[in-house]
């Protein structure tokens, strides 16, 4: 495989840049991660309230 010629103009994906699919996957992973964090926080909070008898 030939090395990249620094004098040539390459497209945005020739130099190892992120593709649109990778960006979408990262955004969806961030949304899912924040939702999971919120769900876990709510579950733990509800368990603590139930244990203390506060409804």
N, CA, C and O atoms as CSV, one atom per row, in Angstrom:
chain,resi,resn,atom,element,x,y,z
A,1,UNK,N,N,0.841,-1.176,0.000
A,1,UNK,CA,C,0.000,0.000,0.000
A,1,UNK,C,C,0.888,1.243,0.000
A,1,UNK,O,O,1.827,1.348,0.789
A,2,UNK,N,N,0.580,2.175,-0.889
A,2,UNK,CA,C,1.377,3.395,-0.999
A,2,UNK,C,C,1.011,4.373,0.109
A,2,UNK,O,O,-0.158,4.478,0.480
A,3,UNK,N,N,1.995,5.086,0.639
A,3,UNK,CA,C,1.688,6.094,1.658
A,3,UNK,C,C,0.945,7.276,1.020
A,3,UNK,O,O,1.009,7.478,-0.192
A,4,UNK,N,N,0.253,8.038,1.838
A,4,UNK,CA,C,-0.468,9.198,1.331
A,4,UNK,C,C,0.515,10.272,0.893
A,4,UNK,O,O,1.474,10.577,1.603
A,5,UNK,N,N,0.273,10.838,-0.271
A,5,UNK,CA,C,1.114,11.908,-0.786
A,5,UNK,C,C,0.639,13.228,-0.186
A,5,UNK,O,O,-0.515,13.601,-0.395
A,6,UNK,N,N,1.488,13.952,0.554
A,6,UNK,CA,C,1.039,15.177,1.210
A,6,UNK,C,C,0.700,16.297,0.239
A,6,UNK,O,O,0.046,17.262,0.636
A,7,UNK,N,N,1.120,16.206,-1.019
A,7,UNK,CA,C,0.834,17.258,-1.992
A,7,UNK,C,C,-0.502,17.074,-2.690
A,7,UNK,O,O,-0.994,18.005,-3.327
A,8,UNK,N,N,-1.093,15.908,-2.585
A,8,UNK,CA,C,-2.374,15.647,-3.251
A,8,UNK,C,C,-3.530,16.048,-2.347
A,8,UNK,O,O,-3.410,16.042,-1.122
A,9,UNK,N,N,-4.642,16.392,-2.965
A,9,UNK,CA,C,-5.860,16.715,-2.220
A,9,UNK,C,C,-6.671,15.432,-2.055
A,9,UNK,O,O,-7.081,14.817,-3.040
A,10,UNK,N,N,-6.898,15.038,-0.821
A,10,UNK,CA,C,-7.661,13.834,-0.533
A,10,UNK,C,C,-9.036,14.233,-0.024
A,10,UNK,O,O,-9.236,15.350,0.453
A,11,UNK,N,N,-9.965,13.320,-0.128
A,11,UNK,CA,C,-11.305,13.552,0.390
A,11,UNK,C,C,-11.304,13.498,1.901
A,11,UNK,O,O,-10.298,13.129,2.506
A,12,UNK,N,N,-12.427,13.864,2.527
A,12,UNK,CA,C,-12.476,13.913,3.989
A,12,UNK,C,C,-12.325,12.551,4.660
A,12,UNK,O,O,-11.936,12.490,5.826
A,13,UNK,N,N,-12.619,11.461,3.961
A,13,UNK,CA,C,-12.542,10.143,4.584
A,13,UNK,C,C,-11.231,9.425,4.283
A,13,UNK,O,O,-11.009,8.316,4.769
A,14,UNK,N,N,-10.368,10.037,3.495
A,14,UNK,CA,C,-9.110,9.392,3.151
A,14,UNK,C,C,-8.078,9.501,4.263
A,14,UNK,O,O,-7.144,8.701,4.309
A,15,UNK,N,N,-8.221,10.455,5.145
A,15,UNK,CA,C,-7.229,10.664,6.185
A,15,UNK,C,C,-7.621,10.088,7.528
A,15,UNK,O,O,-7.006,10.422,8.541
A,16,UNK,N,N,-8.617,9.241,7.564
A,16,UNK,CA,C,-9.019,8.623,8.816
A,16,UNK,C,C,-10.030,9.432,9.597
A,16,UNK,O,O,-10.162,9.245,10.807
A,17,UNK,N,N,-10.741,10.318,8.944
A,17,UNK,CA,C,-11.758,11.109,9.629
A,17,UNK,C,C,-12.993,10.266,9.909
A,17,UNK,O,O,-13.176,9.200,9.322
A,18,UNK,N,N,-13.830,10.748,10.803
A,18,UNK,CA,C,-15.044,10.024,11.167
A,18,UNK,C,C,-16.053,10.092,10.023
A,18,UNK,O,O,-16.169,11.114,9.346
A,19,UNK,N,N,-16.767,9.016,9.819
A,19,UNK,CA,C,-17.827,8.987,8.816
A,19,UNK,C,C,-19.140,9.408,9.461
A,19,UNK,O,O,-19.250,9.485,10.685
A,20,UNK,N,N,-20.129,9.677,8.622
A,20,UNK,CA,C,-21.438,10.089,9.131
A,20,UNK,C,C,-22.045,8.973,9.993
A,20,UNK,O,O,-22.674,9.253,11.013
A,21,UNK,N,N,-21.859,7.730,9.593
A,21,UNK,CA,C,-22.393,6.610,10.362
A,21,UNK,C,C,-21.762,6.549,11.749
A,21,UNK,O,O,-22.459,6.295,12.731
A,22,UNK,N,N,-20.468,6.776,11.841
A,22,UNK,CA,C,-19.808,6.763,13.144
A,22,UNK,C,C,-20.320,7.890,14.033
A,22,UNK,O,O,-20.478,7.702,15.240
A,23,UNK,N,N,-20.581,9.053,13.454
A,23,UNK,CA,C,-21.105,10.167,14.237
A,23,UNK,C,C,-22.493,9.848,14.748
A,23,UNK,O,O,-22.806,10.138,15.902
A,24,UNK,N,N,-23.334,9.255,13.910
A,24,UNK,CA,C,-24.692,8.874,14.328
A,24,UNK,C,C,-24.627,7.838,15.438
A,24,UNK,O,O,-25.392,7.916,16.399
A,25,UNK,N,N,-23.734,6.876,15.322
A,25,UNK,CA,C,-23.607,5.840,16.346
A,25,UNK,C,C,-23.172,6.451,17.675
A,25,UNK,O,O,-23.690,6.068,18.723
A,26,UNK,N,N,-22.242,7.384,17.650
A,26,UNK,CA,C,-21.777,8.030,18.881
A,26,UNK,C,C,-22.898,8.846,19.511
A,26,UNK,O,O,-23.074,8.812,20.729
A,27,UNK,N,N,-23.657,9.579,18.703
A,27,UNK,CA,C,-24.763,10.382,19.239
A,27,UNK,C,C,-25.814,9.480,19.867
A,27,UNK,O,O,-26.300,9.765,20.962
A,28,UNK,N,N,-26.169,8.403,19.191
A,28,UNK,CA,C,-27.155,7.473,19.747
A,28,UNK,C,C,-26.639,6.808,21.022
A,28,UNK,O,O,-27.407,6.580,21.956
A,29,UNK,N,N,-25.352,6.497,21.065
A,29,UNK,CA,C,-24.776,5.898,22.269
A,29,UNK,C,C,-24.807,6.888,23.432
A,29,UNK,O,O,-25.062,6.495,24.570
A,30,UNK,N,N,-24.552,8.164,23.160
A,30,UNK,CA,C,-24.632,9.171,24.215
A,30,UNK,C,C,-26.057,9.323,24.734
A,30,UNK,O,O,-26.272,9.439,25.940
A,31,UNK,N,N,-27.018,9.323,23.835
A,31,UNK,CA,C,-28.417,9.419,24.260
A,31,UNK,C,C,-28.827,8.202,25.086
A,31,UNK,O,O,-29.462,8.340,26.131
A,32,UNK,N,N,-28.465,7.015,24.615
A,32,UNK,CA,C,-28.810,5.795,25.345
A,32,UNK,C,C,-28.099,5.753,26.693
A,32,UNK,O,O,-28.689,5.334,27.689
A,33,UNK,N,N,-26.850,6.179,26.736
A,33,UNK,CA,C,-26.107,6.185,27.993
A,33,UNK,C,C,-26.707,7.138,29.004
A,33,UNK,O,O,-26.809,6.808,30.185
A,34,UNK,N,N,-27.107,8.324,28.550
A,34,UNK,CA,C,-27.708,9.273,29.483
A,34,UNK,C,C,-29.068,8.773,29.961
A,34,UNK,O,O,-29.431,8.974,31.121
A,35,UNK,N,N,-29.823,8.123,29.074
A,35,UNK,CA,C,-31.114,7.564,29.484
A,35,UNK,C,C,-30.901,6.453,30.512
A,35,UNK,O,O,-31.627,6.385,31.503
A,36,UNK,N,N,-29.922,5.587,30.291
A,36,UNK,CA,C,-29.644,4.507,31.244
A,36,UNK,C,C,-29.191,5.058,32.591
A,36,UNK,O,O,-29.569,4.531,33.638
A,37,UNK,N,N,-28.384,6.116,32.568
A,37,UNK,CA,C,-27.952,6.734,33.811
A,37,UNK,C,C,-29.145,7.295,34.576
A,37,UNK,O,O,-29.243,7.117,35.790
A,38,UNK,N,N,-30.049,7.969,33.876
A,38,UNK,CA,C,-31.249,8.507,34.513
A,38,UNK,C,C,-32.156,7.416,35.063
A,38,UNK,O,O,-32.720,7.555,36.148
A,39,UNK,N,N,-32.293,6.335,34.313
A,39,UNK,CA,C,-33.126,5.228,34.770
A,39,UNK,C,C,-32.531,4.567,36.008
A,39,UNK,O,O,-33.259,4.231,36.942
A,40,UNK,N,N,-31.221,4.381,36.022
A,40,UNK,CA,C,-30.564,3.787,37.187
A,40,UNK,C,C,-30.683,4.709,38.400
A,40,UNK,O,O,-30.911,4.240,39.515
A,41,UNK,N,N,-30.531,6.010,38.190
A,41,UNK,CA,C,-30.647,6.975,39.284
A,41,UNK,C,C,-32.055,6.952,39.878
A,41,UNK,O,O,-32.220,6.974,41.097
A,42,UNK,N,N,-33.066,6.908,39.010
A,42,UNK,CA,C,-34.453,6.863,39.484
A,42,UNK,C,C,-34.724,5.569,40.245
A,42,UNK,O,O,-35.400,5.587,41.274
A,43,UNK,N,N,-34.203,4.451,39.751
A,43,UNK,CA,C,-34.406,3.166,40.417
A,43,UNK,C,C,-33.771,3.159,41.801
A,43,UNK,O,O,-34.386,2.717,42.771
A,44,UNK,N,N,-32.548,3.647,41.888
A,44,UNK,CA,C,-31.856,3.675,43.181
A,44,UNK,C,C,-32.565,4.624,44.145
A,44,UNK,O,O,-32.710,4.317,45.328
A,45,UNK,N,N,-33.004,5.769,43.641
A,45,UNK,CA,C,-33.726,6.722,44.483
A,45,UNK,C,C,-35.029,6.127,45.006
A,45,UNK,O,O,-35.371,6.301,46.176
A,46,UNK,N,N,-35.749,5.429,44.141
A,46,UNK,CA,C,-37.002,4.796,44.577
A,46,UNK,C,C,-36.748,3.694,45.597
A,46,UNK,O,O,-37.533,3.526,46.531
A,47,UNK,N,N,-35.672,2.945,45.435
A,47,UNK,CA,C,-35.348,1.893,46.397
A,47,UNK,C,C,-34.999,2.493,47.759
A,47,UNK,O,O,-35.397,1.960,48.794
A,48,UNK,N,N,-34.261,3.592,47.759
A,48,UNK,CA,C,-33.905,4.242,49.023
A,48,UNK,C,C,-35.147,4.802,49.709
A,48,UNK,O,O,-35.291,4.691,50.927
A,49,UNK,N,N,-36.049,5.409,48.921
A,49,UNK,CA,C,-37.283,5.944,49.505
A,49,UNK,C,C,-38.140,4.824,50.079
A,49,UNK,O,O,-38.723,4.984,51.151
A,50,UNK,N,N,-38.224,3.698,49.385
A,50,UNK,CA,C,-39.035,2.569,49.866
A,50,UNK,C,C,-38.436,1.988,51.154
A,50,UNK,O,O,-39.163,1.578,52.059
A,51,UNK,N,N,-37.106,1.961,51.220
A,51,UNK,CA,C,-36.441,1.421,52.397
A,51,UNK,C,C,-36.678,2.300,53.607
A,51,UNK,O,O,-36.824,1.792,54.718
A,52,UNK,N,N,-36.719,3.602,53.415
A,52,UNK,CA,C,-36.929,4.541,54.504
A,52,UNK,C,C,-38.404,4.753,54.839
A,52,UNK,O,O,-38.725,5.457,55.797
A,53,UNK,N,N,-39.293,4.156,54.065
A,53,UNK,CA,C,-40.720,4.267,54.325
A,53,UNK,C,C,-41.333,5.562,53.850
A,53,UNK,O,O,-42.434,5.921,54.266
A,54,UNK,N,N,-40.629,6.273,52.978
A,54,UNK,CA,C,-41.145,7.523,52.431
A,54,UNK,C,C,-41.703,7.230,51.062
A,54,UNK,O,O,-40.961,6.877,50.145
A,55,UNK,N,N,-43.009,7.373,50.916
A,55,UNK,CA,C,-43.636,7.117,49.614
A,55,UNK,C,C,-43.841,8.370,48.908
A,55,UNK,O,O,-44.358,8.371,47.791
